[in-house]
Amino acid sequence: MSGSRCKTIAAVMVVLLAACKSGGDTVLTPDPMGIAAGGGRQVGGTGAAGAGTNGSSNSGTGGGSGSGSGVFAGTGAAGTSTGASGAAAGGGAEAGMGGKNAEAGAGQAGGGGMAAPAGTGGGTAGVMATAGTGGTAGGNAMANDPMCDFTGIWIGKQVTVSEAIGLPQSSNNWYYLEFTQAGTAVQVSKHFDCGIEVRGDAVTVTVTRATTQALLTHNIQTGRKATLTKQGSTCAFESARFWSIRGAEEANFIPNPTRDSQDSVVQVEARLPLPAAGKTSGAVDTENDGQLGVAFQVAGILTGTRNSVQRDWTKWFTETGYTIPAATNWTQDVVIRADFDNQENVLNPTSGLLVQGSMPKQASKHVLKLRFLGRDHSDPRVTAIVKASDIETCYAIQDAMPAEQLE
C-alpha cells in the first residue's frame, strides 16, 4: 500500500519510527540511547508488514541491530498481499524474524539483557543481550511491575534524631543514589555521600567543604540490596543494613565485608573497638588538617571543633503512614522510614562539653526522603542537579533538599 503510515509499537518502552518505503519493507529503528543509555530496557524495532503487489509479498524484518541498548529484539510482522494470487498473512516471501538482540551500548551502565522472544510468523528467537560497559544506571531486567520500579537516578536526605548534652538534634545526611531493579530486587548501582548537617535548638553542627570532599570517597553504598514490591496502590520498600565508618580506617572497623551485619553496635564495639582519645590507632586525618578524625564545626551555646570517629548502621523501610504511592514517575518526594544506631568517640574537643557523644532518640521517627530525578541522565531533572564535579553535585543536592529539624 503506497504511502501507508507506520505506527510506533509500545512493548516495554517506546521505539521510534524511522521510515516508510512505498511498496517495500518498513523498518522501525530503536532509540540508539535506550532508556538508560547502555543497559536499559529499550525494546527493539518491530518491522511492519510489507505491502505486496501483483501477487508477491514482502515481509517486514524486525529487530536488527537495535543500535544501542535493547533487551528484547523486535519482531517482524508477516507480509500481506494485495495481488489476486498473493500469499495470506504470515506467508509472504519471508516471515517476520526475531532479530538478534543488540549488544548493549557503552555508556550509562548496561546490564545483561534477557533472551529475546521469537519473531512472529515463524521467526527464530533472538540472542541474549550483551552487557554494556561503563557508567551506571541502566538495569539488568525489568521490574515485576512498572508502577514500582526504582531503576534510575535519585537524590536523598536521611534525617535521624539523636540526643546529645540532653538535647535532641537532627542529623541531615545527603546522598546521590542510582538504583537498578530486576523483578522485586533493588540494588544501589552508584552512590556517594554528600555531607552532614546537624540541627538542634541549642547548637548547629556543620562540616567544611574539605570535609564534604573527603567524605565523598568513603562509605560507598554500591551493591547495597533492597526489595520493592507492589501492594495494591502502594509499593513496599525494605533495604539491608549498611554500616558506615567516619574518621577511621573503614576496612578495619566495619563488622563484615558486605556491611550488612545484624550485630548490635555494642557487639561490634566489643570485637572491633573504635579509636578513642589516648588510643587513636586506626584513626585517620580526614581533612588533612593535622587532626585525627572528622572535624565537625559546632556553633550555638557551645562553640568549637569536634574531631571524632563514628560508626553507625542505617536501614530503610516502609510502614503504615510512610507508604510509597505506586507510580511510573514520582513527582513528589518519597518518604521512607529509617532506623539506625551509632557510636561516636571524640578525640580532641576544644571544650569539655563537646566530648559528650550522642545516641539515637528512640521515640523519634527517623526518615529517608528520596527524590526521583529520572531514568537516565538525559532527563532535565537530572541535568538540573548533576554537575561536572561530584562536590558541586552534592551542594546542588543540599540546596534542593535543605536541612531540617525533626522532633
N, C-alpha and C positions, 0 to 999 in steps of 0.2 A: 504494500500500500504506500505509494509515493507520498512523501510529506507527512507520514504518520508521526505522532508526538510520542516522546519517551517519558516515562514516569519514574520517579525515584522509588526504590523499594526499601521499606524500613524493616529491618530484622532486629538487630541489637542497636545499631547506630545508623545514621543516615549516610548514604553514599551519594555521590554527585553525578549528575547527568553529564556525559561528555559530548556525544554527538549522535545524530540520526543520519543514516545513509539511505537514500531512497532506493528501494528495491533490493536491499542487501542486509548484511548483518548490522545489528545495533549493539554497541559496546558501552557499558557504564563503567566509568573509572573510579576507583575508591579515592577518598581523600588521602593524598600522599602523606599527610602528617598523622592520620589516625586520631583516635580520641586522646591518646596520651603520648603522642609523638614517639612511637617506638614499640611499646609493649601493650598498647591499649586493646580495645575490643572492637575495632572497626570492622565492619562486615565487608567482604569483597564485593565487587560489582556483580550485577546479575544481567546476563545477556538477554535482551529482549528477542522475541521471535522474529526471524527474517520473513520478509514478505515474498512468497513465491510468485513467479509469473510463468505463463504458458506451461503449466503442469510441473514445474520444478519448485523446489522449496529449499530455502537456506535457513539453517537454524542459527540462533544466537549462541555465542560461546561465552559463558560467564566466567567469573573468577579471574584467571590470568595471573599476572604477576602481583597485582594488588598494590604495587608501588608504595610500600611503606609498612603498614602495621596490622594487617588483617589477622584475625584469629580464625574466622570462618572464610573459606573460599566462596566465591559467588557461585550461583547455579545458573546454567544456561537454560533458557526456555526453549521448548521444542519449536521447530519450524512449522509454519502453516502454509497453505497453498491457496491461491486464488484461481488457478487453472482448472479446467474441467477434469484433468487426469492427475491432478496434484495429490501428494500424499496427505493422509489425515494428520491431525495434530500429533506431534511426537514422532512422526515417521518421515521427516524431511530428509534432506541429503545427509544431515548429521544431527543426531540428537544432542540436546544440551549436555555439556560435560561439566562435572565439578572441577574447576580449575585447581591447580596446585596452590596451596596456601602461600601467600607471600611471606618471605622472611621479614621478621620484624625489623624495622629500620633502626639505625643507630640514633641516639638522641635521648629523649626522656625515657628512661628506664624501660626497657622492654621486658616483658615476662614471657615465659613459654606459652605458646598458643595451644588450643585444643584441636583435636583432629577435625578436619573439615568434613562436612556432610557430603554425601554423594549428590551429584547433579541430577536434576530431573530428566526424565526421558531416557533413562538408562545410562547416565554418566557414571564415571567412576569416582571413588572417594578421593578427596584431596589429601595432601600430605600434612604432617604435623608442622606447625609453625615453628620457626627457629627463634630463640630468644634474641632480643635486641641487645645492644651494648651501651654502656654508659648511662649517665643520668639517673633520674629517679621518677617516681610516679607512674604510671602505666599499671598494668595488672596481669597476673598470671591467668586468670579466668574471671568470668563474670560472677557477680553476687547472685545468691539464690533469688533475690527479689530486688529489682532496680529501685524500689522505694526505700530500701535500707542498704545502701551501698556507700561506704565511706571512702571509696577509691578517689584520690585526688589530693589537693593541697589545702591545708588548714593552718590557722594560727590559733594559739590557745593561751589562756591565762588561768593558772591554778591559784586559788585563794584559800589558804588554810589559816586557822586561828590557833595561836599559842598563847601561853601566859608567861610573862617574864616580869620580874620585880613586882609580882602580884597584879599585873595589869594585862588585859587582853590585847593582842597585837595580831594584825592580819598580814600574812606574808603573801605577796603577789609574785608569782614566778611565771615568766613568759616563755612560750615555746614556738618554734617553727616546726610543723609536722607535715609529713606526707604519708598517706596510708595506701596500701593495696589490699584488695579483698578477693578471696576465692571462696564461693559458697557463703558460709557464715564466718569464715576465718579471716580475721583482720590482722595485718602486720604493719608496724611502722617501717617504712622504706627509706625515710630520710628524716633527720631531726637535728636540731641544736637548741640549747638553752639560750634565752635572750635576756637574762638579767633578773634581778631581785629588788623588790622594794617592800619595806615593812611599814604599815600604817598603824598608829595607835593613838590613844587620846593624849598620851604624855610624851611620846617620842616618835620620831620617824627615822628609819634606817635605810640608807641608800648605798649603792656601790658606784665607783667611778667608772669612767669609760675603759680604763685599763683593766679593771676587774671584769667588766662585762666581756671585753675582748678575750681575756684569758679563759673565762668560763665557757666560751663558745666551743672549745675543743674537748671539753670534759663531759662525762656522763651522757654519752651519746646513746639514745634510746633505739637506734636502728635495730630491728629484729624483735622488738617488744611485741608480744602477742595479745590479741583480744578476740572477742566474738561479738557479732552483731546479728541479731535475729529479729524477724518480723513477728509482732504480736498484735494482731488486729490492725489498728490505725497507728501504732507506735512501733518503735524499734528499741530493743533492749541491748545495752552495751555493757561489757564487762572486760576489764583488762587484767593481765597478770600484774603482780607487783613489779616495781622497779626500784632498786637501791641506788642511791647517789652518794658520792663522797666529795666533799669540798675541802680544800686546804691540806690534803694529804694524798699519798700515793694510792690511786684508785685500786690497782690490781692487788695491793696488799691488805686492803680493808673492806672490800666487798665480800659478802658472805658466801657467794658461789659465782662461778664464771658467767652464768646466764642472768644473774642479778634478780632472780625471781624467788629467792628463798622465802619460805614461810616462817622462818625463825623470828623470834622477837628481837628487839633492839638489845634487851638485856642478855639474851643468849649469845648474840653475835659479839657484844662487848666482852663477855667472859672469854670468848675464844680468840677474838681479834681486838684487843683494846686499842682505842684511838689514841693518838698523841695527845699529851696534856702538858700544862705548864710544868717545867722541870723535867719532863720526859717527852721530848719533842722528836724522837727518832721516827721517821716516816712522814713528818710534816713537810710541806713544800712552800716555797715563796711564790705564791700565785701571781702577784703583780710585778715581781722583780723589784720590789721597793725596799729590800733588805729586811723584811719582817716575814716570819713564817705564818702560814695560814692565809685565810681570806680576809681582806681589810673591809670591814663594814663601818660605814660612817654614821654615827649616831648624833642626832640633834633633838633638842627639846629640853625636858627637865634634866636630862643627862646629855653631856656632850663629849665626844671623843671618838677614837678609832678602836674598834673591837676586832682584834685579829683572832680568828678561831678556826677550828676544824669541825666539820659537821658530817653526820651520817644520818640518812633517813630513807624510808621507803614510802612509796605512794601507790595507791590503787584507785582505779576509776570504775564507776558502775552506775547503773540506773536503778531507781527505786521510786516508789509512789511519790508523786509531786515533782519528780525530776525525770520525766519520761521524754523520749525523743520523738517528735512527730515524724511519721513516715513521709518521705519526700524524695524527689529526684534532684532537687536543687534547693538546699536550705538557704533561705534569705534572712532568717533570724538566727541569732546565736543559739547554739545548742548547749544547754546547761546540764552537766552530769555531776553526780555526787563524787566526792573524793574522800579517801581515808588515808591516814599517814601516821607515822611515828618517827621521832627524831631524837638525836642526842647532839650536844654541842659542848666542846671544851674550848674555853677561852685561853689563849696562850699568853698574851701580854696586854691586858687592858690598861688604858690610861687613867681610869678611875675605878675605885674599889667596887662600886655598884655594877659596873659594866662586866664584871667577872661572872655574874649570875647568868646561868643558862636559861633555856626556855623549854616548855613541854606542851604537848597538844592540849587544847581546851576541849575536853571530851564532849561537852554538850553542844558544841557548835556544828553546823552543817557545812563542812568544807566542800568546795565545788571546783570543777573544771569547766570553764567556759570556752567552747570551741566555735570558731567562725570559719565557715566553708568559703573558700575563695574560687574554686573551680576544679575541673577535671584535669586541666593541663595548664601550661604556662602561657598559653595564648589568651586566657580569659582576662578581661580588663580588670577584674577584681584582684587577680594575681599581680599583674603588672603595676597596679597602684601601690602594692606593698613590697614586693620583692625588688630589691635594689642591686646594684652592681657588686656590692660587698655585703657579707653576712652581718657585719656590725651595723650597717645602715639599715638593713632589713629589720634587725632587732629593734632599732629605735622607731622605725615605722610601725612595728607591731605594738610597741609600748604606747605610741601616740593613738593608734586605732583602738586600743583596749586599755584605757587609763587605770592606774592603781586605784583600789577601793578598800574600804574597811567594812568587814562583816562583824556581826555581833558574836 
